[in-house]
C-alpha cells in the first residue's frame, strides 16, 4: 500500500465511525493478492439496510467470470445458525423444547454411556459440549462420507470415545448438528432442507439460495472451490454430501445472506415495516445467550473478556460491544458472518479458497472502522502469520518425508505381508492394507477417496500419502500388538480437524 494512501486510510478510519466503499474495495483487492484467493464477496448491513454488497475477483480460475453480489458460495457451518433458528421456530409453535431429551424424538440415539444418552438434550446437540473431541467422527462425512447416511451416523455415535466429561468443555462438533436436523424432520414432518427453504429462505426472499448444492435451481452464477495443491492453486471437486446439510449444506450469496443478517439484527423481525416474525424475541435472546464457555484471550485491539458458544453462534465482547459470529469451511470455500447488534451492524465475507486469514482480514478491517479502532494492516499481518504457520508445519512434514526418502535410498526392507489385511474400526468400518509389486496401499471401504500409497517411516510406523493431493492431510499409521491394531494421526498440525484420524482404532479382522 502506498504511503499516501495509508495516511489517508488512517485519517479516515480514526476520524469516522464508517468505512467507505473505496476502502472496502482496497482491502478486498489486497486480500485476493496476499492470500491467493481467486474470488470474494463482501456485504455490510447497517441499521436495517444493505450499505455495501459487492464481488471481487473471479468465480473460477478456469473461466475467469467475475464474482458479484449474487454469486453463490457454500456458506458451510454458517448453516448451523439456520438449524438453531428452525428449532427456535418449532419451540415457538409449542412443538418441542430446547431441553427435551433427544431420545424422545430419536429412540435409536445412543452416546458413549447410558447416562449421557438418557440426559442428552436438543440443546446439547447444538452447543459443542458433548464430551467428544474436536471434530469427533467427522471422517464419516469428510472428505467423502457418501456411504454414511444420517441413520448410520446416529448409530455410530456410541462408538466415539469422550475426551472430557459431559457438559464440562467446549469441543467443536459437526455430527450432532446432523442429529439436530433429524430431530427437526421428526418434529416438523419436513426434511431439514424443506424446512429451511420454505420456512426461512422463502419468507426472507433469499430467492437464489438453497439448503444444499443439489437443490439449487440455477447454478450459472456459482464459484468453484480452490485449494493450494503442490504449490499451485487448483480447482477441486465440489463437496455434495447431503448428510452434512444441517451442519454445513447451505449455498447462498452475500445479497441473500444480508437479508438473513438484517432479520437477526431485528430480533427475528423482517419485512419492509418489520411487520413479520420468523421467531420470537424470547427465542432470539435464547440463541444469543452463552451456553458453553470458551477461554477468552484478552488482548488488543478488542480486549475480549468473555467468549463462548450460544445456540448456533459464537459469542464474545469486542471493545465493549457484543459480537455474534460464525465461520464456515468446506474444502476450497470458507466464509464468515459477524454481527454487532448494539451497532446494528452485520458483515458477511464469502471466499472460494480455504484461507481463513483472508476473511478475517476483511471482516476485522470493516469492523474496526465502526468500532473506531485505529487502522491496522490486517492483510499484511495475517499474511505473514499464515506464512509462519505454514513454514512451521512444513518443517515437520519435510522431516517425515526426508526420513522416508532416506529409507528408500538405504533400501530398508519391510515385510509387507506382516502388515497387510483388513482392519476394522467400529464407527468408520473397514480399511484394507494391501501390497502390489512391492508397494503398500491404503483403501477405505466406506470413504473411497481416502486411498493412497503407504511408505515405511520408522519402527512400526508408516506414512500414507493420499492420491488426492488437495487433501493436505497425509497421515501416520502405527501398528501395535503384533500388527493387529492400528492407530493414526495427521502428520501436519495444519491438517483440517475434520480429518479426525486420532479417533480411529482399527483391529485386524
N, C-alpha and C positions, 0 to 999 in steps of 0.2 A: 504494500500500500504506500502510495507517495506521501511524503511528509506533510504537504499542504492539505491533502485530503484527510489525513489522520488528525491534524489540528482542527479541521472543520468538524469532523465527526465528534471529537472530544468536546468541542464547544457546544454542539447541538445536543449531545447526549446529557451533558451535565446541566444544561440550561432549561431543557424542556422535559415534560413527562411523556412525550410521544416520540415515535420514530417515524421517519419519512419513508415513502416508497423507495426513493433512491437509496437510502441506507439499507433497507431490506434487500434490494437488488444487489447491492455491493457485497453484503455478507453471504448471500446465496451463491453468487457467481464465484466468490473466493473459495467457498466451501467445495463447489464442484471440482475446482482445480486441485485444492490441497489434499482432498481425500479420495481423488479419482472416482468420483460419483458421476455417472452419466446424466442423471436427471433427478430433480427435486421439485416438489410443490409445497408452497407455504401459504397459509391463510391466518389472518388475525381478525378476531371479532372483539368489538368494544361497545359496551352499552347497548347490546342487542342488535348491533349492525356489523356487517362484514366491511372492514375498512381496508383489507388487503387480501387478495386471492390471486395467486399467480404461479405459473410454472416456469422452470428454468432447466436448460439443458435438453437432453433428448430422452425419449422413451426407451430406445434401444440403440446400442452401438452398431447394430446390424442395419437398421432402417433410417436412423437419424431424424425421425419425426419429432417435433417439438412437444415438450410437456406443457399442458395448460391446466387451468383450474378444474377442468372436468376429467382429467386423466385419472384412470383407475389404478389403485395400488392395493395390495393386500395389507390391511391395517394390522394383521396378526393379533397379538394379545390385547390390542385396544378393543377387540371384540368382547373381552371379559366384562367390561362395564355394560355392554348391551345385555349380557346374560344376567347380571345382577339387576339391571333395570327391569327385565322381564319378570324376575322373581318378585321385585317390588310391586309391579302391577298386579300380579296374582295375589299378593298379600293384601293389597288394597281391595281386591274383589272378594276377600274373605275365603279364598280357596286354599290357602296354605299360610304357614308362618315361618319366619326365619329359623326358629328354634324347634321346628318339627324334626323328628328323627328321620334320617334318610331311609331307614328300613321300613318306615310307614308307606313309602311310595315304591321302594325297590327292595322287595324281600330278599333278593339274592345278593344284596350289598354286604360285603364282608371285608373287614380290615384285619390287621395283624394279631389282635386279641379280641376276645368276646366282649370285654368291657368297652374297648374303643368302638367296636361295631355297634353295640347297643346304645352308646351315648352320642354317636356321631350325628350332628345336625346339619341341616341345609346351610346354616351359617358357617359351619366348619368346612363345608365344601369349597367356599369361596374366599377364605381368609388365610390360607397358607400356614396353618398351624397344626397340621395333622400328625406331626411326629416323624413323617417321612422326610428323606433328604432332598436336597435341591434337584429338581427335575426327575425325581424317582420314577422309574418305569417309562420314561419318555421314548425309549427305544421301541416301544410298541407303536408309536406314531411318527417316529423320526429316525432316519431321514425318509423312510418309506412308509411302513406300517399299514399298507393297504390290506394286509391279511388280518389285521386286528380290528374287529368291529367293536362298538361301544359295549356290547354284552360280554365280549371277551375281556375287555379292559376291566370291567366291573368284577368279573370272575377272578381275574388275576391279581387284583389289588391285595388280596390276603397274603400273597407270597412276597410282597415288598416289605423289607425289614426296616423298622424305625431307627432313627439316629438320635432322637430326643423323645422326651415324654410328651404325651398328648397335650396339646394346647399350651405348651411352655415356650416354644421357639418358632421364629419365622424361618421357613424354607419354601421358596417359590415352587409352586406346583401347577402342572397343566392338566393332569389326568382327572383330578377331582372336578374341574370345570366341565369336563366331558360328562361326568356323572350328573352335575347340575343341569346340563342340557337335557339329559334323560328324565330328570325329575320334572322339568318344565313340560316336556312332552306328556308325561304321565298325568300331570295335573290339568293341563290346558286342552289336551286332545289334539294339539298341533305339534308338528315337528319343530325343533328349535329354529330352523331356517324359516318355516312358515310363520312362526310367531314373530320373529324379529322383522321379517319383511312386511307382514300385514299389520302388526300392532305398533311397530315403532317407525320403520322406514317410510311406510306409506303415509301416515299422518304428518310426518315431518317433511314430506315431499323430497325425500332422498331418492330421487327417481332413477338414478343410474346405478345405485348401489345394490348389493345382494349379500345374502348370508354366506355364500360360498362361491368360489370361482365358477363352478359348473352350473350355477343358476343365473349367471349374468345374461341379460337379454342381448347386450351389444358389447362386443369385445374389440371394436375397431379403435378405441382410444384407451389403451392399456399399456402398462410398462412391461418390459421383460426383466426378470431378475438377473442380477450380475454379481459374480463372485471373483475376487482376485485369485487366480489359479496359476501356479508356477510362474509367477512374476508378470502375468498378463491378465487383463480384465476379460472375463468370459461370460457369455450368456448361458445360463443353465436351464434345465427343465423345470417347469413350474410345479410347485407343490399343490396337489389337488385332493389330498385325502380328506374326505368329508367327515370322517370320525372325529377330526380335530376342530370342527366348526365352532362349537360352543366355547372353545378356548381361543381360537385364532383364525376363524374362517372368513370373516367379512372382507369384501372388496368394496372400496369407496374412493371418493375424490375429496380434495380439500373443500370444494364448494358444498358437497353434501355433508361432510364432517363439520363444517361451520354451523349448519342447522342443528346438528346434534349438540355442539358446544353451547350455542345460544340457549337451547332448551335446558341444558344442565345448569347454566348460569342463572336461569329464571326459575330454578327450583321445580322443574317439571312442567312449567307452562310453555305453551307455544301458540303460534297464530299471530296475525298482524296486530291484534289488540291483547295478546296474551289470554285469549278467551278459552283456550283448550288446555287440558292437562293430560300428560302421559301417566304420571304418578303423583301421589300426594306430597305435600311439603314434609309431612312426618316421615315418609319413606325416603325422600331426598336427604333429610338430615341423618337418617339411619345409615345410608350408604356412605355418607361423608364423615362418619364417626370412626375413631381409631378402634380397631378390633384386635390387631396383632402388633406388638411393639417391634420396631426395627431400630437398632442402636443408631443414634444420630451423630454426625460429625460437625461439631460447631467450629466453623472457620469462615474466613472472608470469602466472598462478599455477602453471603446470605445469613450467616450466624444462626443456622438451624439448631434449635434446641430439642425439638421433638419430631420423631418420624415413625411412621408405621403404615399398616395396610388397613383400609376400610373394607367396603364390600365392592370389589372390582376396581378400586382406586388406591394409589399410593398417596399418603397424606403427610404433610410436613409444614413447618413455618419457615418462610424466607423473608428476611428483613422485616419481620413483624407481621407479615401477611400470611394467611392460609394459602397453601398450594395443594392443588388436587391434580394428579398427573398419572400417566401410564405410558409405557413404551410397548413396542411390539416388534417381533423379529421372525421372519421366515428366511430360508436360505435365499440371499440375494435381494431382500427387501426388508428395511427397518423403518419404524415410524415412531412418532411421539405426539401425545396430546397433553397440553398443560393449561390448567385453569387457575386463575387468581380471582376468586369470587368477590372479594372486597373491592377489587378494582374493576369488576365486571369485564374481565379480560380473558380471552382464550386464544391459544396458539396451537396450530397443528402443522407438523412437518412430516411429509411422506417422501421416502427416498427409494431408489431402485438399485441400491448397493448396500452391503451389510455393515457399514461403519456407523456405530452408534455415536462416535465422536462428532460426526457430521451433523446429525440433527441436534445434538446438544449445543454445538457452536451457534447454530441459527437461533434456536429457542432462547438460549441464555442472552444473546445479544439483544433480541427483541424485549425479552422480559426485563432486563436491566434498565432499558430506556424508560419503561413505565414505573419501575421501582426507584428511578432517579439515582441509580448507581453509576459511578464513573465508568466510562467506556473501557472495556478490556478486549484485547485482540484474541478472542477465543479460538479463532481459526488457527492462528499460529501456535497458540498454547496447546490446544488439543492435538494438533497435527504432530507436534514434537513429542507429546506424551504417547501418542499412538505408535510413533516410530520407536520410541524407547521400549515400550511393551513388546512390540514385535521382535526387536533385537534381542531382548532378554529371553523370550520364548524360543527364538531361532537358535540361540546358543545351546539350549537343552536338546532340541531336536537334532541339531547338527552333530552333537556329540554322540547321540544314539546311532545315527546313520553312519557316522565315521567309524564307530566300533564294528558295525555290520560289514562295512566295506573292508575293514581290516581282517575280519574273519574270512571273507571271501578270498582276499589276497593270500592269506595264510592257509587256504584250503582246509579250514576246520570242517571236519566231517561230523554229521549228525545222523543218527539212525532214525530216519523219518517214521519208520513203521512203529517206533516206540511211542509216537505221539498222534498218529492218525486214528480216526474213528469218529463216531457220532457222540456228541456231548449235549446234555440237556440241562436247560435252566427252567425252573418251574413256571416262570411267567413269560419268558422270551421264547421258549421252545428249543428246537434242536439247531445246532451248528454242526457242520461237517468239516473236519480237518483231513485233507487228502494229500496224496503225493502223486505227482505225474512227471516223468522224465527228470527226476532228481530235484524237482521243485515242490514246495509245500503250499497249499492253498486253504483259504478260509471261505466258507459259504454258509449263509444263514437260510434256513428253510422258510421262515415266515417274513423275513425282511431281505428280499433278494438283492437289493442294492448294496447291502453290506457283504461285499465279496472282494477278496484281494489276495495278494501273494504274501506268504509268511517267510520271514528271514530270522536266522539264529542271531541272538543278541549276546547273552551271557548266561551261564549257569543253566537254569531251567526256564529261562525267559526268552521269548521270541518277540518280534515286532511284525504287525500286519500292516501292509501298505495297500490302502483301498484303491481299486481300479478307478473309481470316480475321484479324481484328484481335487474336485471342488469342495469335498467334504472338509478338508483341513482337520482331519480327526484320526490320523494314524494312531494305533493303539499297541500297548504291550500286552502280551499273553504269557502268563506264568502258570506252569504246570506244577502240581504237588501230589503227594500221596501216591507215589509210583505212577505218576502221569494220569491218574484217574480224575483229578479235579483241575479246573481251570478258573483263574481269576483274571480280570482285565482292567486296564487303566489307560486313559488318554496319555499320549506322550507329551503334548504341548499343553501348557496351562491356559492357552487361549482357545482351546477346543470348546465349542459351544456346550453348555451344561446339559443340553438335551441328549447328547451322546453319553448317557449315564452308564458307561461300561463298568464302573466300580460297583454297580448294584447287581451285576450278573454273578451267578455262582453255578458253574457248569459241573456236571458229573458224567463220567463216561458211561455209555449205555451198553 
